[in-house]
Amino acid sequence: MRDGFSAGRTLPRSAIVGLHCVWLATAFLISGCASGTGHGPSGPAALTRLRQRQLPPHTYRVPSGSMEPTLPIASRVVVGDQAPFVGSIVVSNPPRDAEQQLCGPKPHEVRPGGAACDVSLPTKSTTDFIKRIVGGPGDEIYVRAGHVYRRANGTSKFVREHDRYAAPCGDAPECDFPTPIKIPAGHWFLMGDNRGESDDSRYWGPVPTAWIVGVAREVECGDVKDRPRLVHRTWWQRCPPLSKR
């Protein structure tokens, strides 16, 4: 799978751009999250952090397409320290070898058509990814045609997620992990909304709560080449299509 800017390679922290984000007094201060990330072939949406030293919330710029159509490239996501929940969009640190798509506890690759990775490697990366949480502690999930089917902890049947935010997955092999897995206690399963173009927990496993940097509170929708056409959205709203130049 590809990953990064146009090809989907994750950005290391060394690529972080030091820009200041304008925090509008009229911004929606909605706690919660996600427009659905969570974190592919255009992959783990590695984030460019816009440094903001004076205010608790942090703003990140999305440089890849793994969260499309919810978060187009150049969108900005404001995150806070709310508790994560299923359906929210979060910024997190993946396992150290996420770019190599290695599952734990002993490093190995998982293949589509079977079970997704259920245990991550124990060391976290220093890279920031943005993804949507699709499963929480104790849940069981599987993926078919890009749709997540989840049996929430303490319930008796699998229910398909309400995923109007997700891009159609098509016939790509990474759209199918039909064997159910159980998410460990204290962990969260993350996926990009661009299901056929995202490197995420399917390949490197659920992440512990301590690796989640923040939960999305607000989205600023950028324009082509990040020219100013910032449209403020709360976390559950999709950015409008980018204009063509």
N, C-alpha and C positions, 0 to 999 in steps of 0.2 A: 504494500500500500504506500501511496505517496503521502507527503505531509509537509506543511510549511506555508509560505506565502502563496504563490500560485500553485506550487507543487505540493505543499503541505508539510514542509519540514518545520519542526518546532523551533521557536526562538529561545536561545539561552538568555539568562539574565544579562549577559554582556551586551545583548542587542537592545536592552531597554532604553527607550528614548526619554530624556529628561525634559518633559514639557509640563506646563502648568495647565490644569483644567479649570475652566470657569465654572464655579459652583453657584448656580443661580438661586436667588432667594425664593424664586417661585417654583423651584423644582419639586416634583412629587416626592415626598418623604415616606414612601410606602415600604414597610418592612416586608420581607418575604423573598421571592426570588423568581427567577428563571424565565427565560423566554427561550426557553429552551433550547446552551449550552449549548449544560452540563453543554466527556471533552472530545485524524485521518485519511483514505487516499487523500483528501485535503484535510488533514488530520487534526491532531490534538491542537485545537486552536490555541497555539501558544500566544501569549499576550505581551503587548508592549505596554508597560506601566507608565502612566503619566504621573510623575511624582507630585505628591500633594502633601506637603509637610505640616501644614497648619491645621488640617481638619481630619477627624477620625476616618471618614469614608475614603476609599481609594478608587481611582479611576484607571481602567485598563483599555487599551485599544486592541481591537480584534484584527489580526493581520491575515488570517486564513479563512477558508470557506467551510470548515467542519460544522459550524453552527448555522449555516444558511438553511432555510430562508429567514430564520428568526433574527440572526445577527449577521448582516452582510459585512464584508471586509470594510474596515475603517470605522465601524461602529465603536462606540465607547460605552463601557459598562461600569456603573458605579456600584461598588460592593460595600457591604457593612458586615458586622460581626454577629448577625442573627444566627440562630440555630438552623442547621440545614434540614430540609424536608423533601420528601419525594415530590418531584415536579419542579423543584427550584433549579435555577441556574446558579452554578457556583464556580469560583476560581479555586483551583486546588493544585497541589504538587503531586504528580503521578509518581510511580515507582522509578527508581534510578534508571533502569534500562527500558523504559517505556518506548523509546524511539526504536528499539530493536524488537519490540512486541514480544517481550519475554514474560512469561507467566511464572509464578512461584508454586510452592516454596523453593524447589530446586529449579533453576532456570530452564525453561523449555518453551517451545512455541505451541500455540493451540491453532487448530484448523477449523474453518467454517464447516458446517454440516454436522457438528457434534455438540459438545458443551462449551460454553464460554469459559474464560478463566475465572476461577472462584477464589483463588488465593494470590495475592500480589507478593512481589519480592519485598523484603523487610526494610530496605533503605529507600528513602524518598529522594526524588530529584530536586534540583534547585530551580527548575523551569516551572512557569505558571501556565496551566491549561484552563480553558473555560469549557464546561460541559453541563449537561442537564442530569440531575439525579433521577434515575428511573427505578431504583430499588434501594430499600433501606435495611437496617439490621434485622436479621431473621427472616427476611422475605425470600421467596423462591421465584426465580424468573427464567424465562426462555425467550428467544427471539425468532420470529418467523416472518419472512418477507419484510423485514425491517421494523416490524411492530413488536413491542415488548408485551409479554403476557406475564402478569405478576400475581402470585398468591401471597397477599400481605400476611405478615406474621400474625398467627392466631386465627386466620380464616381458612376456609375449606376448599376454595376453588380459584382457578386462575382467571383473571380478568384482563382483557386487553386495555392498554393505556388509552386515554383520550389524547390522541397525538396529531391533531390537525396542524400543529406547528412543524411536524417532521416532513422532510422532503421525500417524495416517492423513492423507494429503494430499488425497484426494478428486479432484474434477475441476477444481480451481482452476488457472488457466493458469500460475501461478508454479511449479507442480509439474513442469513439463516444459521442460528445456533439453537436447534430444536430440543436439545436435551436440557432439562431443568437443572439449575444449580441453586444452592442455598447461600445467601450472603452472610458472612460471619457477623457476630455481635460487634457493634461499634464501627461497622464499615458501611460504605455507600457505593452503589454501582452507578457509574457515570457513562453517558453516551452523548455523542453529538447529534444535533437534529438532522444533519445531513448524513443519514444513516449509511449510505453507500460510500461515503467519502470521509470517514472519521476513524482515526485510531483512538481507541478508548478502552474502557474496562473489559470489553469483550476479549481483548488480547492481553491486557496486563493486569486485570483483576480489580476488585473493589479497593477503595482507599479508606484508611481510618479517619475518623472525625478530626483528629489532630492535624491531618494534612490538608484540610479545607481552609483556605485563606479567608474566604468571605462569601457571602450570599448576595446575589444581584438585587439591587433596590431600584435601579433606574437605568434606562438605556438612552444613549444619545446616538441617533442614526446619522452617520456621516454620508458624504457624497463621494463621487469618484475622485480619487487622489486626495481624499480628505479635505476637499474644498468645503467651505462652511455652508452646510445646509443641515444644521443640527436640529433634528426633530425629537423632542423629548417624549419618551414612552415609559410607562411603568413596566415592571418585569414581565407581565403576562401578555404584552402587546408586541406584535411583530413589526419590524421596521418596514416602511414602504419601499417599493423597488427603487433601486438607484437610477438616477437619470443618466442618459447617454450623452456623451460629449463628442 
